[in-house]
Amino acid sequence: MNTPPPKTDPGLALDGPNRILSLHQGESEAIASAAQKRERRIVDVALDGLTDKAQILDALAQRFDMPRWFGHNWDALYDCLTDLSWLPAKGYVLILTNAAPDTCAAPILTDLLTDCCEHWQDRGVPFHVFAQTARSADAA
């Protein structure tokens, strides 16, 4: 008889190195709960139907409550996400849902968020990104 492997606590990833992780259907609440227990700021961004750079930047700016000086370009996003002085916390958890993996913005955003994870890792600040693509949401 085959038994399914035991489910691991998705919050355990929050105790590991900063990185981008896949978010599976139904895990958002468990991750948010684990982040709250660790006193991390949770930023949940639904990317449903957002396919171009301007839409994605606007959604991130709104959910992160970016300062007025945010320049609405990739460099400005990186600058803000590696500053976060206006959004103080012991750590950060970014949950991206329904991202469209086939847009030309996806690889740029992935590289930028990877760099942000490394930036905060070097400073000893937790910064984890959980991303659910629209494709993985449909498969579940």
C-alpha positions in Angstrom: 0.0 0.0 0.0 1.4 3.4 -1.0 1.0 6.1 1.5 1.5 9.7 0.5 4.6 11.4 2.0 3.9 13.4 5.1 3.1 17.1 4.5 5.9 19.3 5.7 5.2 22.6 7.4 5.6 25.3 4.6 6.6 27.7 7.4 9.9 25.8 7.8 11.2 27.5 4.7 10.9 30.8 6.6 13.7 29.6 8.9 16.0 28.8 6.0 18.0 31.0 3.6 16.2 33.8 1.8 15.0 32.6 -1.6 12.1 32.4 -4.0 10.0 29.3 -3.4 7.1 27.8 -5.2 3.7 28.4 -3.7 1.2 25.6 -4.1 -2.6 25.8 -4.0 -3.8 26.2 -0.5 -0.5 27.0 1.2 -0.9 30.8 1.5 -2.7 30.7 4.8 -0.2 28.3 6.4 2.7 30.5 5.2 1.0 33.6 6.4 0.3 32.0 9.8 3.9 30.9 10.1 5.1 34.4 9.1 3.0 36.0 11.7 4.3 33.7 14.4 7.8 34.8 13.4 6.8 38.5 13.4 7.4 38.9 9.7 5.6 41.5 7.5 3.4 39.7 5.0 2.9 41.3 1.6 0.4 39.5 -0.5 0.2 40.5 -4.2 -2.3 39.0 -6.6 -1.0 39.2 -10.1 -4.1 37.8 -11.8 -4.2 39.1 -15.4 -1.2 41.4 -14.9 1.1 40.8 -17.8 3.0 44.0 -18.5 5.7 45.8 -16.5 3.6 48.9 -15.6 0.8 46.7 -14.2 3.1 44.6 -12.1 5.1 47.5 -10.8 1.8 49.3 -9.8 0.5 46.2 -8.0 3.8 45.8 -6.1 4.0 49.6 -5.3 0.4 49.6 -3.9 0.8 46.5 -1.7 4.2 47.6 -0.4 2.9 51.1 0.1 5.9 52.4 -1.7 7.1 55.9 -0.9 6.2 58.8 -3.2 9.7 58.8 -4.7 9.2 55.3 -6.2 10.0 55.7 -9.9 7.9 52.9 -11.4 10.8 51.1 -13.1 12.8 48.0 -12.3 15.7 49.9 -10.8 13.4 51.9 -8.5 11.7 48.6 -7.4 15.0 47.1 -6.5 16.0 50.3 -4.6 12.8 50.3 -2.7 12.8 46.5 -1.9 16.4 46.7 -0.6 15.6 49.8 1.6 12.1 49.2 3.1 12.9 51.8 5.8 9.3 53.0 5.5 8.0 49.5 6.2 10.0 48.3 9.3 9.8 44.7 10.3 11.9 41.8 11.6 11.5 40.1 8.3 9.4 40.0 5.1 7.4 37.5 3.3 6.2 38.3 -0.2 3.4 36.1 -1.5 2.8 36.3 -5.3 -0.3 34.6 -6.5 -1.4 33.8 -10.1 1.7 35.2 -11.8 1.8 34.8 -15.5 5.1 32.9 -16.1 5.1 33.5 -19.9 5.3 37.4 -19.8 8.5 39.1 -20.8 8.4 40.7 -17.3 8.6 37.4 -15.4 12.4 36.7 -15.8 13.2 40.3 -14.9 11.1 40.2 -11.8 12.5 36.8 -10.8 16.1 38.0 -11.2 15.2 41.2 -9.2 13.6 39.3 -6.4 16.5 36.9 -6.2 18.9 39.8 -5.9 16.6 41.3 -3.1 16.7 37.9 -1.3 20.5 37.9 -1.5 20.7 41.5 -0.4 18.7 40.9 2.8 20.4 37.6 3.4 23.8 39.4 3.6 22.2 41.7 6.2 20.7 38.9 8.3 17.1 40.0 7.5 14.6 37.3 6.5 13.1 38.1 3.0 11.3 35.2 1.5 9.3 35.1 -1.7 6.6 32.5 -2.4 5.3 32.5 -6.0 2.4 30.7 -7.5 2.1 30.8 -11.2 -1.3 30.9 -12.9 -0.3 27.5 -14.5 0.4 25.8 -11.1 -2.9 27.2 -9.7 -4.8 25.6 -12.6 -3.0 22.3 -12.2 -4.0 21.9 -8.5 
